[in-house]
Amino acid sequence: MPLTTTHEIVRRAHADGTGVGAFNVLQLEHAEAIVTGAERADRPVVLQISENTVRYHGGLEPVALASLALARAAKTPVAVHLDHAENPDLVREAVELGLGSVMFDAARLPYEENVATTREVVDHCHRHGVWVEGELGEVGGKGGAHDPGVRTDPDEARAFVAATGVDALAVAVGSVHQMVTRDAVLDLDLIARLRAAVDVPLVLHGSSGVPDPLLARAVAVGMTKVNVSTHLNKAFTGAVRDHLAAHPADVDPRRYLTPARVAVAEAVTHLLGVLGPR
């Protein structure tokens, strides 16, 4: 199957009023499991590689090329996306490697600097046909400037999209990164107002902490791209722990990574069902 882009997947979902699952890849087993889960759901999916994962692997190229290879071989549309990049040089490398989309996160900067820096990144990416997601209003859970109480203002969002030219906008509406419980409360009214304020797809970060019914409602009122990482990590790690508890003598990683991969695939299939057509 020809390589699909995030732009194609998100554009269709945005027009249809459905959600797109975007799942973070930590290593090869995650990427394989996400693709398997998407194929079982017969739904498109986005493989995301974060700047933290790039640091873990010592560089973008190995994990990016592996993800691109899996995307090309998949039986359902799979896109590969750079997530939460704060370094413009990393964005340029992603473009060179053939990733079709990037999320540039300058939300820690003052508003005017965020606009200027994001605009430069967007100009570079658009010259190479690459789709760009920006962020306005820090999504909680990352520490530092990220305040869980921050919310994205619709008027500011409209001005930000116009000034930067971003193709999608990550917004702060109550979700928090790295939650291991699913009890986050989203501001559905704010999502609806943001959807009316901007003409680009909205992106929900920190979705692992959002319960299934609320994820479905968030999509119904205007959210399109839904990012999930910690929820999959919980499934992966839980399966590893269960296997090693039952088989403490095992030393071959393939024995405990196989059930971990299965658990992630099952979680992906389920979540894509939550986000898909009702």
C-alpha positions in Angstrom: 0.0 0.0 0.0 1.4 3.5 -0.9 2.5 5.5 2.1 -0.4 7.5 3.5 0.0 11.0 5.1 -1.5 12.3 8.3 -3.0 15.1 6.3 -5.1 12.6 4.2 -6.3 10.6 7.2 -7.1 13.7 9.3 -8.8 15.6 6.5 -11.2 12.7 5.8 -12.0 12.3 9.5 -12.5 16.0 9.9 -14.9 16.1 7.0 -16.8 13.0 8.3 -16.9 14.1 12.0 -15.0 11.0 13.1 -11.9 10.7 15.2 -8.4 9.6 14.2 -6.3 7.5 16.6 -2.7 8.7 16.9 -0.5 6.4 19.0 3.0 6.9 20.2 5.7 4.5 19.2 8.4 3.8 21.8 10.1 0.9 20.0 9.5 -1.6 17.3 7.1 -3.7 19.3 4.8 -0.7 19.8 4.8 0.2 16.1 4.0 -3.4 15.1 1.2 -3.7 17.6 -0.4 -0.4 16.6 -0.4 -1.4 13.0 -1.9 -4.8 13.9 -4.6 -3.2 16.0 -5.5 -0.8 13.2 -5.6 -3.6 10.6 -8.0 -5.6 12.9 -10.2 -2.5 13.3 -9.9 -1.8 9.6 -9.3 1.8 10.4 -6.5 4.3 9.5 -4.0 5.1 12.2 -1.1 7.5 12.9 2.2 6.3 14.3 3.8 9.1 16.4 7.4 9.5 17.3 8.1 12.0 20.1 11.2 14.0 20.7 11.6 12.0 24.0 11.6 8.8 22.0 14.2 10.2 19.6 16.4 10.9 22.6 15.8 7.3 23.9 16.9 5.8 20.7 19.8 8.2 20.2 18.4 9.6 17.0 15.3 9.8 14.8 16.4 7.8 11.8 16.3 4.2 13.2 12.8 4.4 14.7 11.5 6.6 11.9 12.6 4.3 9.1 11.3 1.3 10.8 7.9 3.0 11.3 7.8 4.1 7.7 8.6 0.5 6.6 5.7 -0.8 8.7 3.4 1.9 7.3 4.2 1.0 3.7 3.5 -2.7 4.3 0.2 -2.2 6.3 -3.1 -3.4 5.0 -4.8 -0.2 6.3 -3.7 3.4 5.8 -0.9 4.2 8.3 0.9 7.6 8.6 4.1 8.4 10.4 4.2 11.7 12.4 6.8 13.5 14.5 5.2 14.4 17.8 6.0 17.2 20.3 9.1 18.4 18.6 10.5 21.5 20.3 13.7 21.6 18.2 13.3 23.0 14.6 16.4 21.0 13.6 14.6 17.8 14.5 11.6 18.9 12.4 13.9 19.5 9.4 15.4 16.0 9.8 11.9 14.5 9.9 11.1 16.2 6.6 14.3 14.9 5.1 13.6 11.3 6.2 10.2 11.4 4.6 7.7 11.8 7.4 4.6 13.4 6.1 3.7 15.5 9.2 5.1 17.0 12.3 3.8 18.5 15.5 5.9 21.5 16.5 5.4 22.5 20.1 6.4 26.0 21.0 3.7 26.4 23.6 6.3 27.0 26.4 7.3 30.3 24.6 5.5 33.6 25.0 2.6 33.9 22.6 4.4 36.2 20.1 7.5 34.0 20.1 5.3 30.9 19.7 3.7 32.5 16.6 7.0 33.6 15.0 8.8 30.3 15.6 5.9 28.2 14.5 5.4 30.3 11.3 9.1 29.6 10.4 8.6 25.9 10.8 5.3 25.9 8.9 6.9 27.7 6.0 9.8 25.2 5.8 7.5 22.2 6.0 4.9 23.5 3.5 7.7 24.0 1.0 8.3 20.3 1.2 4.6 19.2 1.3 4.6 18.4 5.0 1.6 18.9 7.3 2.1 20.8 10.6 0.3 20.6 13.9 0.8 23.5 16.3 -0.1 23.9 20.0 -1.8 26.8 21.8 -2.4 26.6 25.5 0.0 24.1 27.3 -1.4 20.6 27.8 -0.8 19.7 31.4 1.4 16.8 32.7 4.8 17.7 31.2 6.1 19.9 34.1 7.6 23.3 33.8 5.4 25.7 32.0 2.7 23.1 31.4 -0.2 24.1 33.8 -3.2 21.7 34.0 -5.4 24.7 34.6 -4.6 26.3 31.2 -7.3 26.4 28.6 -7.1 27.5 24.9 -9.0 30.7 24.2 -11.1 30.4 20.9 -10.4 34.0 19.8 -6.6 33.5 20.4 -6.8 30.1 18.6 -8.4 31.8 15.5 -5.7 34.4 15.4 -2.9 31.8 16.0 -4.1 29.6 13.1 -4.3 32.6 10.8 -0.8 33.9 11.8 1.0 30.6 11.7 -0.7 28.7 8.9 -0.7 25.5 10.9 -2.8 22.6 9.4 -4.1 21.4 12.8 -4.2 22.7 16.3 -3.5 20.9 19.6 -5.7 22.6 22.3 -5.8 22.6 26.1 -9.3 21.5 27.1 -8.8 19.6 30.4 -6.7 16.6 29.4 -3.3 15.9 31.1 -0.3 14.1 29.8 0.9 10.8 31.4 -2.2 10.0 33.3 -2.5 6.4 34.5 -6.1 6.7 35.6 -8.9 7.5 33.2 -10.8 10.2 35.1 -9.9 13.4 33.2 -12.8 15.8 32.7 -12.9 17.6 29.3 -14.6 20.9 28.7 -16.9 19.8 25.9 -18.4 23.3 25.5 -14.9 24.7 24.9 -14.2 22.0 22.3 -17.3 23.0 20.4 -16.4 26.7 20.6 -12.9 26.0 19.4 -14.3 23.9 16.5 -16.5 26.8 15.5 -13.6 29.3 15.8 -11.0 27.6 13.6 -11.2 25.9 10.2 -8.5 23.3 10.9 -8.8 20.0 12.8 -8.4 20.0 16.5 -6.0 17.7 18.3 -6.5 16.2 21.8 -3.2 15.4 23.6 -3.2 13.5 26.9 -6.1 11.3 25.9 -4.9 8.3 27.9 -6.6 9.8 31.0 -10.0 10.3 29.2 -12.7 7.6 29.6 -14.1 6.0 26.5 -17.6 7.7 26.6 -16.0 11.1 27.0 -13.6 10.5 24.1 -16.5 9.7 21.9 -18.3 12.8 23.0 -15.2 14.9 22.4 -15.1 13.7 18.8 -18.8 14.3 18.4 -18.5 18.0 19.4 -15.4 18.7 17.3 -12.2 16.9 18.2 -10.5 15.0 15.3 -7.0 13.7 16.1 -6.8 11.9 19.4 -3.3 11.2 20.8 -2.7 8.2 23.1 0.5 7.0 24.7 0.4 6.2 28.4 -2.7 4.0 28.0 -0.7 1.7 25.6 2.3 1.8 27.9 0.2 0.5 30.8 -1.1 -2.3 28.6 2.4 -3.2 27.4 4.0 -3.1 30.9 1.1 -5.0 32.5 1.4 -7.8 30.1 5.2 -8.0 30.7 4.7 -8.1 34.4 2.0 -10.8 34.2 4.1 -13.0 32.0 7.2 -12.7 34.1 5.2 -13.4 37.3 3.9 -16.6 35.7 7.2 -17.5 34.1 10.0 -16.1 36.3 12.7 -18.3 34.7 12.2 -16.8 31.2 15.1 -14.7 29.9 14.3 -14.5 26.2 12.7 -11.1 25.7 10.6 -12.4 22.8 8.6 -14.5 25.3 7.4 -11.5 27.3 7.4 -9.0 24.5 5.0 -11.1 22.5 2.1 -10.9 25.0 2.9 -7.2 25.5 2.6 -6.6 21.7 -0.8 -8.5 21.8 -2.1 -6.3 24.6 -1.2 -3.1 22.8 -2.8 -4.3 19.6 -6.0 -5.1 21.5 -6.0 -1.7 23.1 -5.6 0.0 19.8 -8.4 -1.9 18.1 -10.7 -1.0 21.0 -9.8 2.7 21.0 -10.2 3.0 17.2 -13.7 1.6 17.7 -14.4 4.3 20.3 -13.3 7.0 17.9 -14.8 5.6 14.7 -18.2 6.0 13.1 -21.0 5.5 15.5 
